[in-house]
């Protein structure tokens, strides 16, 4: 006896991918430092200590941004040795800029 199409039962297993709603800790760190910079800009005081705080916050932000960029490109770039030195040089440029600004 042949089964009719209406008697056939299909079983499907659904899978879902559950992605975290949280950002990577480096992204959260950079966002927090950006907020600190914005708060200091909102204060807009000409005091030297505030200017020093702004530069310090900016340096921390660049460090976090640098860490984040390294996270994204490290696996790819370090796999190829010729790009390793170039990547490291590029990652030090913002820090060098902040260091020379402080002097």
C-alpha positions as CSV (number, residue, x, y, z in Angstrom):
1,X,0.0,0.0,0.0
2,X,1.3,3.4,-1.0
3,X,1.3,6.2,1.6
4,X,-0.4,9.3,0.5
5,X,1.4,12.7,0.7
6,X,-0.9,13.9,3.5
7,X,0.1,10.9,5.7
8,X,3.9,11.7,5.4
9,X,5.3,13.5,8.4
10,X,8.5,15.5,8.1
11,X,10.6,16.2,11.1
12,X,12.8,19.2,10.9
13,X,15.2,20.2,13.6
14,X,15.6,23.9,13.9
15,X,18.9,25.3,15.2
16,X,19.4,28.8,16.4
17,X,22.6,30.6,16.9
18,X,22.6,32.6,20.0
19,X,25.0,35.5,19.8
20,X,26.0,37.5,22.8
21,X,24.4,41.0,23.0
22,X,27.6,42.2,24.9
23,X,30.4,43.9,23.0
24,X,33.9,42.7,23.3
25,X,35.6,44.2,26.4
26,X,38.0,46.2,24.3
27,X,35.1,47.9,22.5
28,X,33.5,48.7,25.9
29,X,36.8,50.0,27.2
30,X,37.2,52.3,24.1
31,X,33.6,53.5,24.4
32,X,34.1,54.3,28.1
33,X,37.3,56.3,27.3
34,X,35.5,58.2,24.6
35,X,32.8,59.1,27.0
36,X,35.4,60.5,29.4
37,X,36.9,62.6,26.6
38,X,33.5,64.0,25.8
39,X,32.8,64.8,29.4
40,X,36.1,66.7,29.6
41,X,35.3,68.5,26.4
42,X,32.0,69.5,27.9
43,X,33.7,71.0,30.9
44,X,35.7,73.3,28.6
45,X,37.9,74.8,31.2
46,X,41.2,76.4,30.2
47,X,43.1,75.0,33.2
48,X,46.3,73.3,32.5
49,X,45.4,70.3,34.6
50,X,42.3,69.8,32.5
51,X,44.3,69.9,29.3
52,X,46.6,67.3,30.8
53,X,43.7,65.2,31.7
54,X,42.3,65.5,28.1
55,X,45.7,64.4,26.7
56,X,45.9,61.5,29.1
57,X,42.3,60.4,28.2
58,X,43.1,60.7,24.5
59,X,46.2,58.6,25.0
60,X,44.3,55.9,26.8
61,X,41.7,56.0,24.1
62,X,44.3,55.5,21.4
63,X,45.8,52.7,23.4
64,X,42.4,50.9,23.5
65,X,41.8,51.6,19.9
66,X,45.2,50.2,19.1
67,X,44.5,47.0,21.1
68,X,41.2,46.6,19.3
69,X,42.8,47.0,15.9
70,X,45.5,44.6,16.8
71,X,42.8,42.1,17.9
72,X,41.1,42.4,14.5
73,X,44.2,42.1,12.4
74,X,46.7,40.1,14.5
75,X,45.8,36.7,13.4
76,X,45.8,37.6,9.8
77,X,48.9,39.8,9.8
78,X,51.0,37.7,12.0
79,X,50.4,34.7,9.8
80,X,52.4,36.5,7.2
81,X,55.7,37.7,8.6
82,X,56.3,40.5,6.0
83,X,53.3,42.4,7.5
84,X,54.3,41.9,11.1
85,X,56.8,44.8,11.3
86,X,54.5,47.1,9.4
87,X,51.6,46.4,11.7
88,X,53.7,47.0,14.8
89,X,55.0,50.3,13.5
90,X,51.5,51.5,12.7
91,X,50.3,50.5,16.1
92,X,53.0,52.7,17.8
93,X,52.3,55.9,15.8
94,X,49.3,57.1,17.9
95,X,51.3,56.5,21.1
96,X,54.3,58.4,19.7
97,X,52.0,61.3,18.8
98,X,50.5,61.4,22.2
99,X,53.9,61.2,23.9
100,X,55.3,64.0,21.8
101,X,52.2,66.1,22.5
102,X,52.8,65.8,26.3
103,X,56.3,67.2,26.1
